Amino acid sequence: MRIAIETARLIDPAAELDRVAGLYLADGRIAGVGAAPAGFVADRRIDARGLVAAPGLIDLCARMREPGADGALRVEMRAALAGGVTGVVCPPDTDPPLDEPGLVRMLRQRSREAAGARLYPLGALTAGLKGEALAQMCTLAEVGCVAFAQSGALPDDRGTLLNALRYARTFDLPVWLRPVDATLAAGGVAGAGAVAGRLGLPAVPAVAETVALHTIFELQRATGQRPVRVHLCRVSTAAGIELLRAARREGLPVTADVSILHVHGVDTDVGQFDSNWRLDPPLRTQRDRAAIRAALADGTLDAICSDHAPAALEDKLLPFGEAGVGATGLETLLSLLLAWAQSDKVPVLRALSTVTCGPARVLGEDTGTLLVGRKADVVLFDPNETWRVNSESLLSYGKNTPYLGRELAGRVRATIVGGEMRFERAPVGAAA
């Protein structure tokens, strides 16, 4: 299909583009920006006056609940498109874990059948994610895994982790790790500090993150003169960010992301044991949040993810320490990103880079931009339209979000993947 999007405000951080112009899509690619290519005849023209056209969002962590819950992938893919997300990274902590080629093939096939966002599966770094033996990394890479991860904390067996990093380095496979030391975080459900103490909640100290980061960087150095590429998932502390900055200055090939909920939330938001704020990593202090926001603004942190984790209502009705971990986030990611940019006066190009070209660079993917010739993954949204977050407005299986009942600004009107209109909230106006 050939689509002409006219009079939109085009925003592309990768090209430092922010102006009202036309965008032309053909054969699954960006065919023209500003002016249509020679001989271009549109199958559909869209008058996008008042809307922003930007690269589709890329979410570096979204749980699709498959394998595990049959049919869930189609539901969560619909939620992704409703949130303007055109690419989702699926972590390996599925049921069963993504440690066998057959499971990855099945997941990718179901993703194609769902006709949703692009799916980027992470393979398990160790068999069964048990941290004891290496998974079939090369075989998993051949069937479509973009990188290899150890969900949760670092393996207790550091020798196994070092062997996995060395193996990944040999075949130039990226490794994604959560910087958490299990022995220091064991049993914790809230960030260490005055709030956890007042509420009597077992705490996860900041040192659980910093000790893990020291370990990761030391093992990364041990993989050779050209160390293995490492991506850090969900950094959450000011001290951890300083270690990340030092590693970058040293020249270690390391990237990092943060959850959008940690861009906004702090430990006091737990309030009277609000289980929708039961997250992993837990919410930290205002100082930590300020450090996260500063690191996003200056580029130390590469990306923001939703850390989407849809859960059943009954899982969140349990006492705080026993409640299901995580929040649904695919559909609120864009609105919360815009809210952060507005509150901190962050330029919109910089803010959108954390969910477009930033994560695309982490993945090494040909997406996240509106440059001519690149994949035509585009989101159209109204930055001023408000919407109320409730069980009716959320398409995800999970309604577990701390923003339930809140009104947010920024509403996705349409989502295009590979030049195909995959989602329209309502028919977008035809151009005259």
TORMAR-856613 format. One line per field, with one value per residue (C-alpha): residue number from 1; chain; x, y, z. Coordinates in nm, 2 decimals. Layout:
# residues N
i <- NUM | ...
ch <- A | ...
px <- X | ...
py <- Y | ...
pz <- Z | ...
# end
This chain:
# residues 432
i <- 1 | 2 | 3 | 4 | 5 | 6 | 7 | 8 | 9 | 10 | 11 | 12 | 13 | 14 | 15 | 16 | 17 | 18 | 19 | 20 | 21 | 22 | 23 | 24 | 25 | 26 | 27 | 28 | 29 | 30 | 31 | 32 | 33 | 34 | 35 | 36 | 37 | 38 | 39 | 40 | 41 | 42 | 43 | 44 | 45 | 46 | 47 | 48 | 49 | 50 | 51 | 52 | 53 | 54 | 55 | 56 | 57 | 58 | 59 | 60 | 61 | 62 | 63 | 64 | 65 | 66 | 67 | 68 | 69 | 70 | 71 | 72 | 73 | 74 | 75 | 76 | 77 | 78 | 79 | 80 | 81 | 82 | 83 | 84 | 85 | 86 | 87 | 88 | 89 | 90 | 91 | 92 | 93 | 94 | 95 | 96 | 97 | 98 | 99 | 100 | 101 | 102 | 103 | 104 | 105 | 106 | 107 | 108 | 109 | 110 | 111 | 112 | 113 | 114 | 115 | 116 | 117 | 118 | 119 | 120 | 121 | 122 | 123 | 124 | 125 | 126 | 127 | 128 | 129 | 130 | 131 | 132 | 133 | 134 | 135 | 136 | 137 | 138 | 139 | 140 | 141 | 142 | 143 | 144 | 145 | 146 | 147 | 148 | 149 | 150 | 151 | 152 | 153 | 154 | 155 | 156 | 157 | 158 | 159 | 160 | 161 | 162 | 163 | 164 | 165 | 166 | 167 | 168 | 169 | 170 | 171 | 172 | 173 | 174 | 175 | 176 | 177 | 178 | 179 | 180 | 181 | 182 | 183 | 184 | 185 | 186 | 187 | 188 | 189 | 190 | 191 | 192 | 193 | 194 | 195 | 196 | 197 | 198 | 199 | 200 | 201 | 202 | 203 | 204 | 205 | 206 | 207 | 208 | 209 | 210 | 211 | 212 | 213 | 214 | 215 | 216 | 217 | 218 | 219 | 220 | 221 | 222 | 223 | 224 | 225 | 226 | 227 | 228 | 229 | 230 | 231 | 232 | 233 | 234 | 235 | 236 | 237 | 238 | 239 | 240 | 241 | 242 | 243 | 244 | 245 | 246 | 247 | 248 | 249 | 250 | 251 | 252 | 253 | 254 | 255 | 256 | 257 | 258 | 259 | 260 | 261 | 262 | 263 | 264 | 265 | 266 | 267 | 268 | 269 | 270 | 271 | 272 | 273 | 274 | 275 | 276 | 277 | 278 | 279 | 280 | 281 | 282 | 283 | 284 | 285 | 286 | 287 | 288 | 289 | 290 | 291 | 292 | 293 | 294 | 295 | 296 | 297 | 298 | 299 | 300 | 301 | 302 | 303 | 304 | 305 | 306 | 307 | 308 | 309 | 310 | 311 | 312 | 313 | 314 | 315 | 316 | 317 | 318 | 319 | 320 | 321 | 322 | 323 | 324 | 325 | 326 | 327 | 328 | 329 | 330 | 331 | 332 | 333 | 334 | 335 | 336 | 337 | 338 | 339 | 340 | 341 | 342 | 343 | 344 | 345 | 346 | 347 | 348 | 349 | 350 | 351 | 352 | 353 | 354 | 355 | 356 | 357 | 358 | 359 | 360 | 361 | 362 | 363 | 364 | 365 | 366 | 367 | 368 | 369 | 370 | 371 | 372 | 373 | 374 | 375 | 376 | 377 | 378 | 379 | 380 | 381 | 382 | 383 | 384 | 385 | 386 | 387 | 388 | 389 | 390 | 391 | 392 | 393 | 394 | 395 | 396 | 397 | 398 | 399 | 400 | 401 | 402 | 403 | 404 | 405 | 406 | 407 | 408 | 409 | 410 | 411 | 412 | 413 | 414 | 415 | 416 | 417 | 418 | 419 | 420 | 421 | 422 | 423 | 424 | 425 | 426 | 427 | 428 | 429 | 430 | 431 | 432
ch <- A | A | A | A | A | A | A | A | A | A | A | A | A | A | A | A | A | A | A | A | A | A | A | A | A | A | A | A | A | A | A | A | A | A | A | A | A | A | A | A | A | A | A | A | A | A | A | A | A | A | A | A | A | A | A | A | A | A | A | A | A | A | A | A | A | A | A | A | A | A | A | A | A | A | A | A | A | A | A | A | A | A | A | A | A | A | A | A | A | A | A | A | A | A | A | A | A | A | A | A | A | A | A | A | A | A | A | A | A | A | A | A | A | A | A | A | A | A | A | A | A | A | A | A | A | A | A | A | A | A | A | A | A | A | A | A | A | A | A | A | A | A | A | A | A | A | A | A | A | A | A | A | A | A | A | A | A | A | A | A | A | A | A | A | A | A | A | A | A | A | A | A | A | A | A | A | A | A | A | A | A | A | A | A | A | A | A | A | A | A | A | A | A | A | A | A | A | A | A | A | A | A | A | A | A | A | A | A | A | A | A | A | A | A | A | A | A | A | A | A | A | A | A | A | A | A | A | A | A | A | A | A | A | A | A | A | A | A | A | A | A | A | A | A | A | A | A | A | A | A | A | A | A | A | A | A | A | A | A | A | A | A | A | A | A | A | A | A | A | A | A | A | A | A | A | A | A | A | A | A | A | A | A | A | A | A | A | A | A | A | A | A | A | A | A | A | A | A | A | A | A | A | A | A | A | A | A | A | A | A | A | A | A | A | A | A | A | A | A | A | A | A | A | A | A | A | A | A | A | A | A | A | A | A | A | A | A | A | A | A | A | A | A | A | A | A | A | A | A | A | A | A | A | A | A | A | A | A | A | A | A | A | A | A | A | A | A | A | A | A | A | A | A | A | A | A | A | A | A | A | A | A | A | A | A | A | A | A | A | A | A | A | A | A | A | A | A | A | A | A | A | A | A | A | A | A | A | A | A | A | A | A | A | A | A | A | A | A | A | A | A | A | A | A | A | A | A | A | A | A | A | A
px <- 0.00 | 0.11 | 0.02 | 0.05 | 0.04 | 0.00 | 0.03 | 0.16 | 0.42 | 0.70 | 0.93 | 1.23 | 1.51 | 1.75 | 1.73 | 1.68 | 1.36 | 1.07 | 0.86 | 0.52 | 0.55 | 0.43 | 0.54 | 0.51 | 0.52 | 0.55 | 0.65 | 0.69 | 0.95 | 0.98 | 0.96 | 0.97 | 0.99 | 0.86 | 0.79 | 0.65 | 0.90 | 0.86 | 0.56 | 0.42 | 0.04 | -0.12 | -0.36 | -0.46 | -0.42 | -0.44 | -0.49 | -0.29 | -0.34 | -0.28 | -0.12 | 0.24 | 0.39 | 0.69 | 0.88 | 0.69 | 0.79 | 1.03 | 0.97 | 1.27 | 1.07 | 0.71 | 0.58 | 0.34 | 0.24 | 0.32 | 0.43 | 0.22 | -0.13 | -0.27 | -0.42 | -0.26 | -0.01 | -0.28 | -0.44 | -0.11 | -0.01 | -0.33 | -0.24 | 0.11 | -0.04 | -0.29 | 0.01 | 0.19 | 0.45 | 0.57 | 0.85 | 0.85 | 1.13 | 1.00 | 1.21 | 1.29 | 1.10 | 0.80 | 0.64 | 0.84 | 1.15 | 1.27 | 1.56 | 1.46 | 1.45 | 1.11 | 0.96 | 1.11 | 0.98 | 0.64 | 0.64 | 0.75 | 0.49 | 0.21 | 0.34 | 0.31 | -0.04 | -0.13 | -0.03 | 0.08 | 0.41 | 0.74 | 0.85 | 1.22 | 1.26 | 1.54 | 1.68 | 1.76 | 2.13 | 2.12 | 1.92 | 1.58 | 1.71 | 1.85 | 2.20 | 2.37 | 2.44 | 2.46 | 2.16 | 2.19 | 2.28 | 2.40 | 2.10 | 1.86 | 2.02 | 1.97 | 1.60 | 1.56 | 1.67 | 1.82 | 2.02 | 2.04 | 1.93 | 1.92 | 1.59 | 1.58 | 1.91 | 2.25 | 2.32 | 2.47 | 2.74 | 2.96 | 3.17 | 2.87 | 2.80 | 3.16 | 3.15 | 2.83 | 2.98 | 3.29 | 3.08 | 2.86 | 3.17 | 3.32 | 3.01 | 2.94 | 2.61 | 2.48 | 2.39 | 2.12 | 2.15 | 1.95 | 2.20 | 2.07 | 2.27 | 2.03 | 2.18 | 2.15 | 1.80 | 1.66 | 1.31 | 1.30 | 0.98 | 1.05 | 1.34 | 1.55 | 1.48 | 1.25 | 0.93 | 1.01 | 1.10 | 0.78 | 0.57 | 0.76 | 0.84 | 1.15 | 1.38 | 1.61 | 1.92 | 2.09 | 2.40 | 2.22 | 2.24 | 2.59 | 2.75 | 2.59 | 2.72 | 3.07 | 3.05 | 2.91 | 3.18 | 3.46 | 3.34 | 3.29 | 3.65 | 3.75 | 3.61 | 3.90 | 4.04 | 3.71 | 3.46 | 3.12 | 2.84 | 2.62 | 2.28 | 2.17 | 1.80 | 1.62 | 1.89 | 1.72 | 1.97 | 2.18 | 2.48 | 2.42 | 2.41 | 2.74 | 2.90 | 2.74 | 2.89 | 3.24 | 3.21 | 3.12 | 3.42 | 3.64 | 3.51 | 3.32 | 3.05 | 2.75 | 2.40 | 2.12 | 1.75 | 1.51 | 1.14 | 0.90 | 0.75 | 1.09 | 1.10 | 0.78 | 0.75 | 0.93 | 0.91 | 0.65 | 0.40 | 0.36 | 0.15 | -0.09 | 0.05 | -0.07 | 0.01 | 0.01 | 0.34 | 0.48 | 0.77 | 1.10 | 1.33 | 1.13 | 1.07 | 1.36 | 1.40 | 1.35 | 1.73 | 1.74 | 1.45 | 1.63 | 1.95 | 1.74 | 1.59 | 1.93 | 2.08 | 1.80 | 1.84 | 2.22 | 2.21 | 2.37 | 2.06 | 1.98 | 1.62 | 1.29 | 1.08 | 0.73 | 0.84 | 0.49 | 0.38 | 0.00 | -0.14 | -0.48 | -0.68 | -0.66 | -0.28 | -0.29 | -0.55 | -0.31 | -0.11 | 0.17 | 0.45 | 0.26 | 0.11 | 0.21 | 0.51 | 0.49 | 0.24 | 0.08 | 0.24 | 0.23 | -0.06 | 0.06 | 0.42 | 0.38 | 0.16 | 0.39 | 0.69 | 0.53 | 0.44 | 0.81 | 0.92 | 0.67 | 0.75 | 1.13 | 1.12 | 1.31 | 1.31 | 1.06 | 1.33 | 1.54 | 1.24 | 1.12 | 1.47 | 1.45 | 1.17 | 1.27 | 1.62 | 1.78 | 1.63 | 1.68 | 2.05 | 2.05 | 1.89 | 2.09 | 1.76 | 1.67 | 1.38 | 1.32 | 1.35 | 1.17 | 1.48 | 1.40 | 1.46 | 1.40 | 1.12 | 0.78 | 0.70 | 0.51 | 0.28 | 0.03 | -0.07 | -0.24 | -0.01 | -0.29 | -0.58 | -0.65 | -0.78 | -0.87 | -0.69 | -0.95 | -1.05 | -1.25 | -0.98 | -0.70 | -0.69 | -0.43 | -0.53 | -0.38 | -0.55 | -0.28 | -0.14 | -0.09 | -0.24 | -0.58 | -0.85 | -0.60 | -0.63 | -0.33 | -0.24 | -0.12 | -0.35 | -0.24 | -0.46 | -0.30 | -0.01 | 0.16 | 0.39 | 0.59 | 0.37 | 0.05 | -0.22 | -0.23 | -0.44 | -0.68 | -0.86 | -1.11 | -1.08 | -0.81 | -0.94 | -0.91 | -0.71 | -0.89
py <- 0.00 | 0.36 | 0.61 | 0.98 | 1.15 | 1.52 | 1.84 | 1.64 | 1.76 | 1.53 | 1.45 | 1.23 | 1.25 | 1.05 | 1.31 | 1.60 | 1.68 | 1.87 | 2.05 | 2.03 | 1.84 | 1.54 | 1.18 | 0.92 | 0.54 | 0.28 | -0.09 | -0.10 | 0.18 | 0.55 | 0.68 | 1.05 | 1.33 | 1.67 | 1.58 | 1.27 | 1.07 | 1.09 | 0.88 | 0.83 | 0.76 | 0.72 | 0.44 | 0.64 | 1.01 | 1.12 | 1.47 | 1.47 | 1.84 | 1.88 | 1.54 | 1.43 | 1.17 | 1.01 | 0.68 | 0.40 | 0.34 | 0.05 | -0.10 | -0.29 | -0.49 | -0.61 | -0.94 | -1.09 | -1.38 | -1.64 | -1.91 | -1.96 | -1.82 | -1.93 | -1.63 | -1.37 | -1.26 | -1.13 | -0.93 | -0.78 | -0.70 | -0.50 | -0.31 | -0.24 | -0.09 | 0.11 | 0.26 | 0.35 | 0.07 | -0.09 | -0.30 | -0.50 | -0.69 | -1.01 | -1.12 | -1.49 | -1.54 | -1.70 | -2.03 | -2.23 | -2.00 | -1.92 | -2.16 | -2.39 | -2.31 | -2.46 | -2.22 | -1.92 | -2.04 | -2.08 | -1.74 | -1.57 | -1.75 | -1.65 | -1.29 | -1.29 | -1.43 | -1.16 | -0.89 | -0.66 | -0.49 | -0.64 | -0.89 | -0.92 | -1.22 | -1.25 | -1.59 | -1.74 | -1.70 | -2.02 | -2.33 | -2.28 | -1.95 | -2.15 | -2.00 | -2.34 | -2.43 | -2.23 | -2.22 | -2.30 | -1.94 | -1.98 | -2.20 | -1.96 | -1.67 | -1.85 | -1.88 | -1.51 | -1.42 | -1.07 | -1.10 | -1.32 | -1.24 | -1.37 | -1.25 | -1.15 | -1.13 | -1.23 | -1.61 | -1.71 | -1.91 | -1.63 | -1.88 | -1.98 | -1.61 | -1.55 | -1.85 | -1.72 | -1.38 | -1.53 | -1.75 | -1.46 | -1.25 | -1.53 | -1.52 | -1.14 | -1.20 | -0.92 | -1.00 | -0.83 | -0.83 | -0.71 | -0.55 | -0.72 | -0.92 | -1.19 | -1.23 | -0.86 | -0.82 | -1.15 | -1.11 | -0.73 | -0.57 | -0.20 | 0.04 | 0.08 | 0.40 | 0.58 | 0.47 | 0.10 | 0.13 | 0.31 | 0.06 | -0.24 | -0.37 | -0.58 | -0.36 | -0.39 | -0.17 | 0.03 | -0.17 | -0.47 | -0.28 | -0.14 | -0.47 | -0.63 | -0.36 | -0.39 | -0.77 | -0.72 | -0.47 | -0.68 | -0.99 | -0.78 | -0.67 | -1.04 | -1.13 | -0.98 | -0.67 | -0.62 | -0.70 | -0.86 | -0.61 | -0.57 | -0.40 | -0.32 | -0.36 | -0.12 | 0.07 | 0.23 | 0.41 | 0.73 | 0.53 | 0.28 | 0.56 | 0.70 | 0.35 | 0.34 | 0.68 | 0.56 | 0.24 | 0.45 | 0.68 | 0.37 | 0.26 | -0.05 | -0.14 | -0.09 | 0.05 | 0.08 | 0.14 | 0.25 | 0.18 | 0.47 | 0.41 | 0.49 | 0.81 | 0.92 | 0.72 | 0.74 | 0.53 | 0.75 | 0.66 | 0.32 | 0.52 | 0.29 | -0.03 | 0.04 | -0.29 | -0.13 | 0.02 | -0.32 | -0.32 | -0.49 | -0.30 | -0.12 | 0.25 | 0.45 | 0.80 | 1.14 | 1.17 | 0.85 | 0.97 | 1.30 | 1.11 | 0.89 | 1.20 | 1.37 | 1.06 | 1.04 | 1.41 | 1.38 | 1.05 | 0.83 | 0.62 | 0.50 | 0.41 | 0.41 | 0.09 | 0.02 | -0.29 | -0.41 | -0.69 | -0.75 | -0.93 | -1.06 | -0.85 | -1.11 | -1.10 | -0.73 | -0.77 | -0.96 | -0.78 | -0.56 | -0.81 | -1.09 | -0.91 | -0.98 | -0.78 | -0.52 | -0.31 | -0.29 | -0.02 | -0.05 | 0.19 | 0.45 | 0.47 | 0.76 | 0.97 | 0.93 | 1.01 | 1.33 | 1.42 | 1.38 | 1.60 | 1.87 | 1.86 | 1.87 | 2.09 | 1.82 | 1.89 | 1.67 | 1.54 | 1.42 | 1.27 | 1.07 | 0.95 | 0.73 | 0.53 | 0.54 | 0.57 | 0.50 | 0.15 | 0.09 | 0.14 | -0.10 | -0.36 | -0.27 | -0.25 | -0.06 | 0.12 | 0.41 | 0.68 | 0.85 | 0.86 | 0.77 | 0.40 | 0.28 | 0.06 | 0.24 | 0.21 | 0.52 | 0.65 | 0.93 | 1.09 | 1.40 | 1.54 | 1.74 | 1.50 | 1.37 | 1.03 | 0.85 | 0.53 | 0.27 | -0.09 | 0.02 | 0.23 | -0.03 | -0.31 | -0.52 | -0.82 | -0.64 | -0.34 | -0.32 | 0.03 | 0.29 | 0.54 | 0.38 | 0.65 | 0.92 | 1.15 | 1.16 | 1.37 | 1.23 | 0.99 | 0.76 | 0.79 | 0.54 | 0.30 | 0.18 | -0.12 | -0.19 | 0.05 | -0.13 | 0.04 | -0.19 | 0.03 | 0.32 | 0.44 | 0.61 | 0.67 | 0.93 | 1.21 | 1.17 | 1.44 | 1.68
pz <- 0.00 | -0.08 | 0.19 | 0.18 | 0.52 | 0.46 | 0.68 | 0.98 | 1.22 | 1.14 | 1.44 | 1.38 | 1.65 | 1.43 | 1.16 | 1.40 | 1.21 | 1.35 | 1.09 | 0.92 | 0.60 | 0.40 | 0.46 | 0.19 | 0.23 | -0.04 | -0.05 | 0.33 | 0.33 | 0.38 | 0.02 | 0.07 | 0.34 | 0.24 | -0.12 | -0.29 | -0.50 | -0.88 | -1.00 | -0.65 | -0.66 | -0.31 | -0.24 | 0.06 | 0.16 | 0.52 | 0.63 | 0.95 | 1.04 | 1.41 | 1.45 | 1.50 | 1.27 | 1.44 | 1.41 | 1.58 | 1.94 | 2.02 | 2.36 | 2.50 | 2.75 | 2.71 | 2.83 | 2.57 | 2.81 | 2.54 | 2.57 | 2.87 | 2.80 | 2.46 | 2.27 | 2.49 | 2.22 | 1.99 | 2.28 | 2.39 | 2.03 | 1.99 | 2.31 | 2.17 | 1.85 | 2.05 | 2.23 | 1.91 | 1.97 | 1.64 | 1.79 | 2.12 | 2.28 | 2.45 | 2.75 | 2.79 | 3.12 | 2.96 | 3.06 | 2.96 | 2.91 | 2.56 | 2.57 | 2.28 | 1.91 | 1.87 | 2.12 | 1.95 | 1.61 | 1.76 | 1.91 | 1.59 | 1.39 | 1.63 | 1.61 | 1.23 | 1.26 | 1.51 | 1.25 | 1.54 | 1.62 | 1.52 | 1.78 | 1.89 | 2.12 | 2.37 | 2.41 | 2.75 | 2.84 | 3.05 | 3.02 | 3.18 | 3.31 | 3.60 | 3.58 | 3.58 | 3.21 | 2.89 | 2.66 | 2.29 | 2.20 | 1.85 | 1.75 | 1.91 | 1.73 | 1.40 | 1.46 | 1.54 | 1.90 | 1.89 | 2.21 | 2.53 | 2.87 | 3.22 | 3.37 | 3.73 | 3.92 | 3.81 | 3.84 | 4.17 | 3.98 | 3.85 | 3.67 | 3.45 | 3.39 | 3.28 | 3.05 | 2.90 | 2.84 | 2.68 | 2.45 | 2.35 | 2.28 | 2.05 | 1.83 | 1.87 | 2.05 | 2.27 | 2.63 | 2.83 | 3.21 | 3.51 | 3.75 | 4.07 | 4.32 | 4.44 | 4.78 | 4.86 | 4.72 | 4.85 | 4.99 | 4.93 | 4.79 | 4.83 | 4.79 | 5.10 | 5.29 | 5.53 | 5.34 | 5.35 | 5.72 | 5.81 | 5.62 | 5.76 | 5.41 | 5.34 | 5.15 | 4.84 | 4.91 | 4.63 | 4.69 | 4.54 | 4.21 | 4.24 | 4.35 | 4.05 | 3.82 | 3.95 | 3.88 | 3.53 | 3.43 | 3.58 | 3.39 | 3.08 | 3.09 | 3.14 | 2.80 | 2.61 | 2.45 | 2.26 | 2.54 | 2.49 | 2.42 | 2.73 | 2.77 | 3.13 | 3.19 | 3.42 | 3.60 | 3.90 | 4.13 | 4.12 | 4.23 | 3.95 | 3.69 | 3.81 | 3.76 | 3.41 | 3.33 | 3.44 | 3.23 | 2.93 | 2.98 | 3.00 | 2.67 | 2.76 | 2.51 | 2.74 | 2.69 | 2.94 | 2.97 | 3.25 | 3.31 | 3.24 | 3.59 | 3.74 | 3.54 | 3.73 | 4.05 | 4.38 | 4.70 | 4.86 | 4.59 | 4.75 | 4.99 | 5.18 | 5.02 | 4.66 | 4.49 | 4.15 | 4.25 | 4.34 | 4.08 | 4.02 | 4.06 | 4.34 | 4.33 | 4.47 | 4.63 | 4.47 | 4.44 | 4.24 | 4.01 | 3.96 | 3.85 | 3.61 | 3.45 | 3.42 | 3.26 | 3.01 | 2.92 | 2.87 | 2.69 | 2.96 | 2.95 | 2.60 | 2.62 | 2.81 | 2.82 | 2.95 | 3.14 | 3.04 | 3.28 | 3.25 | 3.55 | 3.66 | 3.90 | 4.18 | 4.17 | 4.26 | 4.54 | 4.76 | 5.04 | 4.89 | 4.96 | 4.80 | 4.51 | 4.15 | 4.04 | 3.76 | 3.57 | 3.23 | 3.03 | 2.66 | 2.62 | 2.87 | 2.75 | 2.51 | 2.73 | 3.03 | 2.81 | 2.69 | 3.06 | 3.16 | 2.86 | 2.96 | 3.33 | 3.29 | 2.98 | 2.78 | 2.40 | 2.23 | 2.00 | 2.29 | 2.47 | 2.16 | 2.09 | 2.40 | 2.25 | 1.88 | 1.75 | 2.10 | 2.14 | 1.76 | 1.81 | 2.10 | 1.88 | 1.57 | 1.38 | 1.07 | 1.24 | 1.48 | 1.21 | 0.92 | 0.69 | 0.33 | 0.26 | 0.62 | 0.73 | 0.73 | 1.10 | 1.19 | 1.47 | 1.43 | 1.76 | 1.90 | 2.17 | 2.32 | 2.32 | 2.67 | 2.77 | 3.09 | 3.19 | 3.29 | 3.22 | 2.92 | 2.75 | 2.80 | 2.55 | 2.73 | 2.94 | 3.24 | 3.39 | 3.66 | 3.64 | 3.90 | 3.66 | 3.67 | 3.68 | 3.58 | 3.28 | 3.05 | 2.75 | 2.42 | 2.22 | 1.95 | 1.64 | 1.41 | 1.39 | 1.07 | 1.06 | 0.75 | 0.55 | 0.66 | 0.86 | 1.16 | 1.40 | 1.38 | 1.69 | 1.45 | 1.08 | 1.03 | 0.80 | 0.43 | 0.26 | 0.03
# end
